[in-house]
């Protein structure tokens, strides 16, 4: 919830952009806090709406909202169900029930609303195991509920896309469901640093630089004030789209696939919206010789990455040559070669310059787009969310939790592990988590960063 509230406050127009980056990242008024809370709850429910059946496509959506009826102190409390059919009605409902949201039952009534809005059967269908629970051992939130709140679907895993165990063409093969697309906010977890799980790029590189941080027993939130932090360059987007395609075939994470799976891999790469350039006219047999030059019958991911990078460099060289020649044109009337890029008419006969070919204009535009630069130095803010007791007098009000600054310096080419920091305690846990997102970086944490 804090992640979605921050999404609204930082990048939803509530706080002017020129006020971001000050010593206090955001200091909303009570009214802005309530507005952000209502927006966050409404947004989560909107994303959780199940896709309507074809026969119901024209019908308005149905949101199922749960509220307390009578005294919140009643044991057990009485619950009331309200059905509305628009986002505006959802916002009005939560605005009218702010007192309930701030009560001990606030979280539970919202989870009920989320579960009923998506539908119990749909939630069970989201999971790999329909008999799973949204609350795990010791009362911990299960990954399915985390994903439901962040993505709108209660999928079980955090990797990208779906992995098929067995023959992908077999409809009865077991499918492990992950994150379907780049998410608005991200997720990182200590479990990946411990090699118990894999977080995909859709979570690691969200649209907004906000991440929920999972530890063994608590969730915290990490964010940046610069929207460019964590964003992928065009080159990185293509590489990771190719990696996602490779991983869908390599469901067991072996790091290689059989050469017989090459047609499926090329189809996935070519059909991706962010596909890597595959030279035209290159047959699948030519590609196979490049990817499996020794004829071993397997294709390694490292080899795929190397070949794709070679193809991208070839395309960049062609684009650069096209851009360099944009200002040169042969006059159609007198055939004079005009080399002045500023001239709008022929230097000899005055004939107007012809418009550039569409392919040249597209090459110039793509070259500019490809020139994105990855941000190397930035500041993250980590928020634990737990109030701090007064050590001298526990009966006194607790102090609010403060953000801890994390200075990140990304180093091209990688770093030896021993240089990446040797601090102990909980800050080391946060460092290990951040290294799953930025493997080659130096981290400097101001103060004490607690993840549990």
N, C-alpha and C positions, 0 to 999 in steps of 0.2 A: 504494500500500500504506500509506503514511503517513496518507493521508486516512482510510482505513478503520480503521486503528489508533486514530487520534484520535477517530473516531466512537465506538469502544468505550470508550476511556478517559474521554472527556469526557461523553458522553451515554448510556453504557450501564450506569451504576451502579457503575463501578469506583472512580471518585473521587467522594466525597460532594459534593453540590451546594454545601454551605456552605463547601467548601474551594476552589471555583473563584473566580477573580477576584483571587487573591493575586498577589504579585510573580512567582511561578513558576506558570505556568498549570497544569502537571501534572508531577508527579515520581513516576512509578510505580516500584515495586520490580521487581527482575529477574523475579520470578514473575508480576507483573502485566503486564510487557512481553510475556513469552512467551504468557500467556493471551490478551492482545489480538491478538498476531500470529496465533495459531491461530484465534481467532474471525474475524479479518479474512479469512484464507484460506478458511475454511469458508463464510463469508457470500458471498464472491465466487463460489465454485463453486455454491452453492445458487441464486444468481440466474442463473447461466449454464445451468442445466439446461434442455434444450429441452422445449417443451410436448409431452406425450405424445399419441400418436395415440388416437383414440376407442377403438380395440380394446385399447389398452394402458393405459387410464386407471386401472384398478384395480391395476396392477402397481407395485411399489416402484421408485423412481428408481435409476439406476445412475451412480455416480461413478467415474471412471477416474483413478487416482492413480499417479504415476510417482515412483519412488525409485531411488537409486543402489544398485547391487549390487556388492559388493566394495570396493576401495579408491577413494576419491574422486580420488586422484592418477593413476589409470590413464588411459592415453591410447590410444584413446578410452575413456571410462568405460562401464561396462555398466549398462543401465537395466532396471528391473523394473517391470511393470505390475500393479497391484492394483485389483480392482473391489469396491466396497462399496455398500451400499444404504440408508444412513441418514446424517443429518448427524452423529449421535453417533459413528459409525464414522469419518467423515472427520476429526472433531476428534481422535479417539484416534490416527489415523494420523499427523497432523501433530505431535501431541505426542510421539510416539515417534520422529519424524524431525527434531527441532529442530536437531540437529547438522548435518544435511544442509541445512536452511534457512539456517543461518548460514555455510555454505560457499560458495565461488565458483559452485557449480552450483545453489544454492538457487533463484535466480530462474528459471533455465532449466527445471528440473524442474517448478516450479509452472506455468509457461506451458504446458508439455507437458500437464500435468494439466488445465488450463483448456481447452485446445484439444480434448483427447480427450473430456472430460466433455460439452462442448457438441456435439461431433461436427464433423468436418472439413466434411462436406457442409452442415451447418446454418450454420457460420461463413461458408462461401462464399455461402450464400443470404442471409445478413445484409447482405453488401456490395453496393454498387451495381455494382461490377465484380468478378465472381467470380474473376478472375485476379489480383486485388490481393494484396499481401503484408502480413503483420503487422509486419514490420520494413522500414523504408524505406531511402532512401539514407543512406550514412555510418553505418549501424547505428542510426539513430534509430527510436524506437517510432512506428509508424504510428497515425493517429487511430483506425483500426478496433480496434487492441489496447487503446488507452486506453478507448474506449467499451465494449469487452468487459469490461474490469476494473471499470468504474464502473457500467455498466447491465446487464451480462449478455448483451448482444448486440453483435456486431462491425459495427455500422452505420457508414457512411462519414462522415456529417455530424453537425454539432452543433446544427443548428436544430431547432425543435419539429416533431414529426409527420413526415408524408410530403408531398413536393411532386411534383406530376404535370406533366411536360412535354408539353403538348398537351391533347387532349380527355380530361378526367377520366373520362368514361363509356366511353372506349376501353380495353379490358383490355390491349391491346398497347402503350399509351402508356408511355414510360419514367418510372419512379418513382424519385425520390431519397429515400433513407431517412434519417431523423433520429432524435431522441430521442423515444420514444413517450409518456412520462409524466414527471411531476415526479420527480426522482431524489433518492435519500437524501443523496448528496454532490454537489457541483457542479463545474463546470469553467469556467475563464475563460482566454483566450489573447490573446497579443500580436497574433496574426494578425487578430483582429477589429479591434483598434485601428488596424492597418495596412490595414484594409478588404479583406483577403484571404478572410475567412470570416465567418460569422454564427453567434453562439451564442444559442440560444433561451432562453426564460424557464424551461424545465424544468431547465436547468443553472444559470442565473443565480440562481434562487431555490430551492435545494434544501430538503429537510425539515430538514436539520441545517446550521448555518452553517459549512460546511467546503467549501473549493474547491481543486481541483488547478489550479495556474497553469502554463500552457504558454508557453515562450519559443521562440526559434528553435532552441535546442539543449539544453534542459534542462527538467525539471519540478520545481516547488516546490509548497508547500502553504500555504494561507492559512486561518485559522480564527478564530472568535470564541467567547467563553465564555458569552455570553448567547444562548439559543436563539431569541430574538425577532429577532436581527440577520438581515437579509436576508429575513425572512418577509414575505409580501405581505398587505396588508389585504384585506378582502372586496372593496372597490372595485377594488383593483389586480388581484385575481384575475379579476374579471369583465372588466376592460379587456383583460387579456392573453389571456384565453380568446377574446375577440372578435378580437384581433389574430392569434392563431393560426389561427382560422377564415378570416380575410381572407387571410393569407399562404399558406394551403393552395391558395387559388384564384389568388392572385397569385404564381405559382411563380417568375416572373422578377424579383420585387422592383421592379416599376414604381411602386408606390405607388398604383395605381388598378386597378380591374377593370371590365369592361364591364357595363352595366346589365342585360344578359341573364343575368348570373351572380347577380343578386340573390336569386332563389329558393333557389339552393344556399347562399348566404351566410346567409340567414335560417334555413334548415334546420339548418345547423351551429351557429348561435348558440343556437337554441331547444333543440337536443338536447344541448348541453353541460351537464355537471353543475354548472358555475359560470356558467350563462348570465346575460347581462344581461337585465334586465326589458324585455320588449317589450309595450307596452300591449295588453290584450285587445281584440278587435274591430277592430284596425287591419289593413286589408287590405294585401296586397303592393303594390297600386297607390298606396295612401296613403304607404307607406314609401318607394316609389320617388320620389314627388314630394318628400319630405323630403330624401332622399339625393342626388337629382339635380334640384335646383330649377330649373336653367337648361335642362334637357332636352338636355344635351350627349352623353348616351349612355354616360357613364363615371361611376364612383363613386370618389371619393377617400377614402383612409383617414382623413384629417383630418376630413372631413365625417361619416364614420361615427362617429368618436369623439365629435364634438360632439353628434350626435343621440342616441347612446346615453347620454351624460352627462345630457342633458335628460330622457330617460325615467327615469333613475335618480333624478334630483332630484324628479320628479313622484311616483315611488313613495315616496321618503323623506318627502315632505310628507304623503301620505296616511297613512303609517305613524305619523308624529308626531302627526297629528290623532287617529288611533285610540288611541294611547297616552295622550294627554291626557284622553280620555273614558273611560278604563278605570274610573275611580272613580265615574262617574255612572250611575245606573240609575233607571228608572221602576218603581215598585212595581206588581206584577201584580195586587195585591188592591185597593189604594186609588188607584192611578195617581199617587201623589205622586212628584215628581222629587227624588231624594235626591242631593245634591251632595257630601256628605262622603265622601271616598275611603276613610276608615278604617271607616265604618259597615258592620257585617255584617248588620244588620236595618233594615227601614224605620223611619224616624224617627217616623212617624205611627202605623202599625198593628203594627209588629214583625214583619212578614213577612220571612223570611230573604232575603238578597241572592241573586239568581240567579247561576249561574256565568257568567263572561264568554264571549261567543261565541268559537268556535275561531279565527275569522279575526282577532279582536282580540288574543287571546293570542299567536297566531303573529306578528302585527305587532309586539307588544311585544318578543318574543324576537328577531325580526330586527333591530329598532332597536338593541337592546343589542349584537347581534353586529356590526352595521355600524359601531358606534362605536369600532372598533379604531383605535389611534393608531400611525402609523408611527414607529419609533425614528429620531431625527434625529442623535444623537450617540453614538458607540460606538467601541470599540477592537478592531482586528483584530491578529492575530499572524501574521507571515510567517516561514516556516521554509525555509531553503535546502537543508539536508540534507547539505551538503558540509563535511567537517572542515577546520579551518584549520591549515595547516602552520606549524611554528615558524620564523619568519623568521631567527632567529640560528643555529639548528641543525636542518636538515631531517631529521637522523637521529633526533631526539627525537620522542616521541609527539605526534600532532596534537591540537589543541584541539577540543572538540566545537562544532558549530555552535549558535548561540544564536538564539532568536526575536527578531525585530525588531518593535517595536510601531508600528502605524499608526493614528493618530487620525483619525477620519472625522467630519465635520460636514456633514450634508445640508442644503442650502439650498432652501427652497420657492421656486418661480418661476424657478430657473435662475441661472446665473452666466456672465458673460462669460468666454471661454476664457482670457484672460490672467490671470484671478484664480485659476485652478485650479492654479497652481504652475508654476514655471519652473526647477526643479532639473534638472541634467544628469546623465548617467551612467545606471547601471542602475536607480537609484531612480526616475528619470523613466519608465523602461519599466514599472515596477510601477504608477506613477501612471496611465499611459495605460491599462493593463489595468483598473484599478479604476474608471476613468471609464466604461468600457463597461458596468459594472454600476450605478454610482451617478453618472450624468452631471452632476448638479448638486450637487457637494460640494467641500469644502476638505479637503485631505489634509496631514497632518503626520507625516512618517516619522522615528522616532527611530533614529539610526544609519544604517548602510549596508545597504540592502535589495538583495541580488543575486538576479537571476532567471536567471542563466546560470552 
